[in-house]
Amino acid sequence: MIAPADRTPLSREFFDRPVLEVAPDLLPDGPIELRLTEVEAYDGPNDPGSHAYRGPTSRSSVMFGPPGHVYVYFAYGMSRQSA
């Protein structure tokens, strides 16, 4: 992990690689400071499991833009437990 004094934003070039190369670099031994516990990587329009598989929509359009953007979605929704 990068020491706090060495923090610099990741470049767009960092993300401009195949997802199967980028994803492992985002995990704890990679060059980011926050702690990710899970990363999923899909091969965009070539992957039936990807939200990009059927082409761009208003929700998925960020996946068709320039590298360096993150697509985040709720996989299970939000839940709240009462005491």
Residue frames as a rotation matrix with the C-alpha (Angstrom) as fourth column:
MET 1
0.585 0.811 0.000 0.00
0.811 -0.585 0.000 0.00
0.000 0.000 -1.000 0.00
ILE 2
-0.043 -0.569 0.821 1.25
0.479 -0.733 -0.483 3.52
0.877 0.372 0.304 -0.75
ALA 3
-0.494 -0.204 -0.845 2.36
0.861 -0.251 -0.442 5.51
-0.122 -0.946 0.299 2.28
PRO 4
0.498 0.804 -0.325 0.19
0.755 -0.586 -0.294 8.59
-0.427 -0.099 -0.899 3.05
ALA 5
0.072 -0.537 -0.841 3.01
-0.083 -0.843 0.531 10.95
-0.994 0.032 -0.105 2.06
ASP 6
-0.871 -0.486 0.076 3.08
-0.012 0.175 0.985 9.38
-0.492 0.856 -0.158 -1.41
ARG 7
-0.041 0.949 0.313 -0.63
0.575 0.279 -0.769 9.76
-0.817 0.149 -0.557 -2.15
THR 8
-0.786 -0.019 -0.618 -1.36
-0.454 -0.660 0.598 10.77
-0.420 0.751 0.510 -5.70
PRO 9
0.303 0.953 0.026 -4.58
-0.632 0.221 -0.743 10.21
-0.713 0.209 0.669 -7.63
LEU 10
-0.220 -0.294 0.930 -4.57
0.441 0.820 0.363 7.27
-0.870 0.491 -0.051 -10.00
SER 11
-0.687 -0.116 -0.717 -4.26
-0.497 -0.644 0.581 8.35
-0.529 0.756 0.385 -13.61
ARG 12
0.468 0.842 -0.268 -6.76
-0.753 0.222 -0.620 7.57
-0.463 0.492 0.738 -16.34
GLU 13
0.015 -0.557 -0.830 -3.98
-0.829 0.458 -0.322 5.52
0.559 0.693 -0.455 -17.93
PHE 14
-0.804 -0.261 0.534 -4.00
-0.559 0.638 -0.530 3.25
-0.202 -0.724 -0.659 -14.85
PHE 15
-0.117 0.885 0.451 -7.62
-0.272 0.408 -0.871 2.35
-0.955 -0.224 0.193 -15.64
ASP 16
0.468 0.278 -0.839 -7.11
-0.852 -0.111 -0.512 2.16
-0.235 0.954 0.185 -19.42
ARG 17
-0.757 -0.631 -0.168 -6.27
-0.649 0.757 0.080 -1.55
0.077 0.170 -0.982 -19.30
PRO 18
-0.263 0.673 -0.692 -8.28
-0.080 0.699 0.711 -4.77
0.962 0.242 -0.130 -19.40
VAL 19
0.438 0.554 0.707 -10.47
-0.711 -0.267 0.650 -5.13
0.549 -0.788 0.277 -16.29
LEU 20
0.929 -0.086 -0.360 -8.77
0.234 0.890 0.392 -8.38
0.287 -0.448 0.847 -15.31
GLU 21
-0.149 -0.989 0.016 -5.51
0.709 -0.118 -0.696 -6.42
0.690 -0.092 0.718 -14.92
VAL 22
-0.343 0.055 0.938 -7.01
-0.326 -0.943 -0.064 -3.38
0.881 -0.328 0.342 -13.16
ALA 23
0.640 0.767 0.051 -9.16
-0.301 0.189 0.935 -5.23
0.707 -0.613 0.352 -10.59
PRO 24
0.549 -0.445 -0.707 -6.31
0.757 0.624 0.195 -7.00
0.355 -0.642 0.680 -8.72
ASP 25
-0.510 -0.798 0.320 -4.37
0.605 -0.597 -0.527 -3.73
0.612 -0.075 0.788 -8.58
LEU 26
-0.091 0.562 0.822 -7.27
-0.408 -0.774 0.484 -2.14
0.909 -0.291 0.299 -6.68
LEU 27
0.706 0.343 -0.619 -7.15
0.328 0.616 0.716 -4.69
0.627 -0.709 0.322 -3.86
PRO 28
0.975 -0.144 -0.169 -5.28
0.092 -0.430 0.898 -3.94
-0.202 -0.891 -0.406 -0.59
ASP 29
0.151 -0.988 0.042 -1.78
0.587 0.124 0.800 -4.53
-0.795 -0.096 0.598 -1.96
GLY 30
0.174 -0.007 0.985 -2.52
0.946 -0.278 -0.169 -2.24
0.275 0.961 -0.041 -4.90
PRO 31
-0.704 -0.661 0.259 -1.90
0.612 -0.750 -0.251 1.51
0.360 -0.018 0.933 -5.18
ILE 32
-0.009 0.717 0.697 -4.97
-0.076 -0.696 0.714 2.86
0.997 -0.047 0.061 -3.36
GLU 33
-0.805 -0.437 0.403 -5.38
-0.344 -0.211 -0.915 3.84
0.484 -0.875 0.020 0.27
LEU 34
-0.010 0.841 0.541 -8.94
-0.999 0.019 -0.049 2.89
-0.051 -0.541 0.840 1.14
ARG 35
-0.783 -0.299 0.546 -9.69
-0.376 0.926 -0.031 -0.69
-0.496 -0.229 -0.837 1.99
LEU 36
0.047 0.745 -0.665 -11.61
-0.959 0.221 0.180 -2.65
0.281 0.629 0.725 -0.60
THR 37
-0.295 -0.114 0.948 -12.68
-0.594 0.799 -0.089 -6.11
-0.748 -0.590 -0.304 0.42
GLU 38
-0.005 0.334 0.942 -14.12
0.576 0.772 -0.271 -7.21
-0.818 0.541 -0.197 -2.89
VAL 39
-0.385 -0.087 -0.919 -13.75
-0.645 -0.686 0.335 -6.21
-0.660 0.722 0.208 -6.53
GLU 40
0.276 0.478 0.834 -15.84
0.417 0.722 -0.552 -7.56
-0.866 0.500 0.000 -9.39
ALA 41
-0.518 -0.482 -0.706 -14.60
-0.477 -0.523 0.707 -7.25
-0.710 0.703 0.041 -12.95
TYR 42
0.380 0.683 0.624 -16.79
0.353 0.516 -0.780 -7.76
-0.855 0.516 -0.045 -16.00
ASP 43
-0.665 -0.685 0.298 -15.71
0.484 -0.091 0.871 -7.63
-0.570 0.723 0.392 -19.63
GLY 44
-0.630 0.388 -0.673 -18.31
-0.443 -0.891 -0.099 -5.03
-0.638 0.236 0.733 -20.60
PRO 45
0.149 0.794 -0.590 -20.32
-0.953 -0.045 -0.300 -5.67
-0.265 0.607 0.749 -23.76
ASN 46
-0.272 -0.336 -0.902 -18.63
-0.644 0.760 -0.089 -9.09
0.715 0.556 -0.423 -24.16
ASP 47
-0.972 -0.174 -0.159 -19.79
0.017 0.621 -0.784 -10.41
0.235 -0.764 -0.600 -20.77
PRO 48
-0.210 0.976 -0.064 -23.43
0.233 0.114 0.966 -11.51
0.949 0.188 -0.252 -20.24
GLY 49
0.090 0.206 -0.974 -23.01
0.981 0.149 0.122 -10.86
0.170 -0.967 -0.189 -16.50
SER 50
-0.823 -0.503 -0.263 -22.21
0.533 -0.844 -0.056 -7.19
-0.194 -0.186 0.963 -17.09
HIS 51
0.152 0.866 -0.477 -24.76
0.475 -0.487 -0.733 -4.37
-0.867 -0.115 -0.485 -16.96
ALA 52
-0.193 -0.299 -0.935 -23.04
-0.620 -0.702 0.352 -3.17
-0.761 0.647 -0.050 -20.16
TYR 53
-0.639 -0.174 0.749 -23.86
0.243 0.879 0.411 -6.37
-0.730 0.444 -0.520 -22.07
ARG 54
0.100 0.791 0.603 -26.94
0.924 0.152 -0.352 -5.04
-0.370 0.593 -0.715 -23.88
GLY 55
-0.181 -0.254 0.950 -25.40
0.709 -0.703 -0.053 -1.68
0.681 0.664 0.308 -24.74
PRO 56
-0.954 -0.297 0.034 -25.50
0.202 -0.724 -0.660 1.73
0.220 -0.623 0.751 -23.08
THR 57
0.204 0.976 -0.071 -28.47
0.804 -0.126 0.581 2.85
0.558 -0.176 -0.811 -21.01
SER 58
0.487 -0.011 0.873 -28.90
-0.277 -0.950 0.143 5.92
0.828 -0.312 -0.466 -18.83
ARG 59
0.934 -0.113 0.339 -27.74
-0.308 0.230 0.923 3.82
-0.183 -0.967 0.180 -15.87
SER 60
0.595 -0.705 0.385 -24.78
0.535 0.705 0.465 2.10
-0.599 -0.071 0.797 -17.55
SER 61
0.937 -0.160 0.311 -23.52
0.199 -0.486 -0.851 4.86
0.287 0.859 -0.423 -19.85
VAL 62
0.642 -0.744 0.186 -20.49
-0.715 -0.493 0.496 5.58
-0.277 -0.452 -0.848 -17.64
MET 63
0.283 -0.540 0.793 -19.10
0.068 0.836 0.545 2.17
-0.957 -0.101 0.273 -18.64
PHE 64
0.524 -0.050 0.850 -18.95
0.839 0.203 -0.505 3.33
-0.147 0.978 0.148 -22.26
GLY 65
0.979 -0.173 0.106 -17.09
-0.158 -0.978 -0.133 6.57
0.126 0.114 -0.985 -21.50
PRO 66
0.225 -0.974 -0.008 -13.42
-0.508 -0.111 -0.854 7.28
0.831 0.196 -0.520 -20.87
PRO 67
0.104 -0.261 -0.960 -11.48
0.608 0.780 -0.146 5.17
0.787 -0.568 0.240 -18.36
GLY 68
-0.845 -0.529 0.082 -11.11
0.221 -0.484 -0.847 6.29
0.487 -0.697 0.525 -14.76
HIS 69
-0.284 0.826 0.487 -14.79
-0.867 -0.439 0.238 6.29
0.410 -0.355 0.840 -13.77
VAL 70
-0.992 -0.037 0.119 -16.42
-0.096 0.838 -0.537 3.85
-0.080 -0.545 -0.835 -11.38
TYR 71
-0.221 0.951 -0.216 -19.78
-0.475 0.089 0.875 2.19
0.852 0.296 0.432 -11.86
VAL 72
-0.988 -0.062 0.140 -21.34
-0.154 0.359 -0.921 1.50
0.007 -0.931 -0.364 -8.45
TYR 73
-0.171 0.975 -0.142 -24.68
-0.532 0.030 0.846 -0.16
0.830 0.220 0.513 -7.85
PHE 74
-0.214 0.218 0.952 -26.55
-0.920 0.282 -0.271 -1.74
-0.327 -0.934 0.140 -4.96
ALA 75
-0.773 -0.117 -0.623 -26.41
-0.397 0.856 0.331 -5.49
0.495 0.503 -0.708 -5.40
TYR 76
-0.644 0.501 -0.578 -28.82
0.669 0.735 -0.107 -6.28
0.371 -0.456 -0.809 -2.59
GLY 77
0.284 0.754 0.592 -30.55
0.264 -0.655 0.708 -2.99
0.922 -0.044 -0.385 -1.83
MET 78
-0.635 -0.432 0.640 -30.58
-0.441 -0.478 -0.760 -1.30
0.635 -0.764 0.113 1.52
SER 79
0.226 0.708 -0.669 -31.93
0.415 0.551 0.724 -2.88
0.881 -0.441 -0.169 4.64
ARG 80
-0.440 -0.283 0.852 -32.35
-0.595 -0.620 -0.512 -1.65
0.673 -0.732 0.104 8.18
GLN 81
-0.312 0.301 -0.901 -32.86
0.587 0.807 0.067 -3.64
0.748 -0.508 -0.428 11.32
SER 82
0.320 0.478 0.818 -35.00
-0.455 -0.680 0.575 -2.32
0.831 -0.556 0.000 14.15
ALA 83
-0.754 -0.624 0.204 -33.84
-0.436 0.244 -0.866 -2.78
0.491 -0.742 -0.456 17.71
